[in-house]
Amino acid sequence: MKLKTLLLGGVMAAAVAVPAMTSAAMAEDSLYIPLLTYRTGPFANSGIPIANGMHDYFTMLNERDGGIGGVKLDVEECETGYNAEKGVECYEGTKGKGALIYNPYSTGITLQLIPKASVDHIPVLSMGYGLSAAAVGEKFPWIFNMPATYWSQASAIIRYISDQVGGLDKLKGKKIGYIYLDVGYGKEPIPLLQQFKDKYGFDLFLYPVAGKEMQNQSSVWLNVQRDAPDYMIMWGWGAMNPTAVKEAVNSGFDMSKFIGVWWSGANSDVSGSGEAATGYMSTNFHGTGFDYPALKDIQKYVIDKGKSQLKDFKNADANFYDRGVMNAVVVAEAIRTAQKMTGKKVIDATDMRAGMENLNLTEARLAELGLKDFTIPEHVTCKHHDGGDNPIFIQQWTGSGWKRVATSKPMYDVVWPMLEAAADKYVKDKPDWVTQTCK
């Protein structure tokens, strides 16, 4: 039996159906989880390992544990090609099947789904991406973006840079470049960076990269050479990342002062430059390897049984595969939490929202899951749908792999009031928007 793969809006039928997990999506004794994936399109190299990680973890739970709480997981992929219109079509085509939660895996799709899901009462998990203001749970009851927003992450990068130069007061007069994919995703942190520029006195240089120019950045890097920033921050995705890394190497930029978002830290982003990219850094919030008991169970119960697209982990993109696993862990633990809260084995989307809002992924629980030291503990509350002031990992490319070299805390005391103001602005012109009151 094959795991159902929806192809909507003319998306290429070349998207490969992945091995099966359960029976029909409408079965009353299953938990239906639609996955908005992109195994095709310009970002497929990143989308495929993420989709595999999610799929394989859910499959492992079915094969090893019989699902969650004795109920099988019924997962259905819908191919978006990382296209917002296709993503909305996938949402509309699956929401009536008892969908528990949506993982858009695109800021553009997330921005389209926020108003829809809030009306349909289906939670959206944009894990570490999407609209930063959605962290404010009182204004966005149905949206979750733990373990950190883009604004928190950007502030953690600024703090890390300040640590390297001797403190926040030493940022004055420094030049920081920001190279980004010129879409909603890349533009999301700019308001915070601009406010920090004014607050701390550094010069900010913006370098947008159009989607069609991801692999042709020579003119952008000529501007970088002209401006000579002290540090570079990258908010890239797909082919933009390895191209930027190569251009930085070729231009002689100090790679230890080049820091990417956690979507710019995959093996594929640096492997093309090899040892020349040594020193390049990116943020992260989880491990980047396969030496964890939970991953070994995936090997045993899924890969070895031919129930994955992978034959082994040798050629898997460790960062993005693990990112998919992390996403699935959050969803699975929220389901488990909702089952305990309600006493129901087969929960609905409203129950799932409660499970998400009460998620408490402790160090002890991570160890029980076979993921000790894999990620930071996550504690979501009614007020903080981003999980609060979670620290951010800084990892560095050694020439052959990634090494975690630092942990940086977001400047949450500065970021949170900005998030609240942005949330107020978002709902101000929406008189029918439903909020909640948190104790």
Secondary structure, DSSP 8 states (H G I E B T S, - for coil): -B--EEE-TT--TTS---B---S-TT-TTEEEEEEEE-SSSTTHHHHHHHHHHHHHHHHHHHHHHSSBTTBEEEEEEEE-TT-HHHHHHHHHHHGGGT---B---SHHHHHHHHHHHHHHT--EE-TT-S-GGGGBTTT-TTEE-TT--HHHHHHHHHHHHHHHHTSGGGGTT-EEEEEEESSHHHHTTHHHHHHHHHHH--EEEEEEE-GGGTT--HHHHHHHHHH--SEEEEE--TTHHHHHHHHHHHTT--GGGEEE-TTS-SHHHHTTTGGGGTT-EEEESB--SS-SHHHHHHIIIIITTT-SS-S-STTS-HHHHHHHHHHHHHHHHHHHHHHHHH--SS--HHHHHHHHHT-EE-HHHHHHTT-TTTB--EE--SSBTT-SS--EEEEEE-SSSEEEEEEE---HHHHHHHHHHHHHHHHHT-TT-------
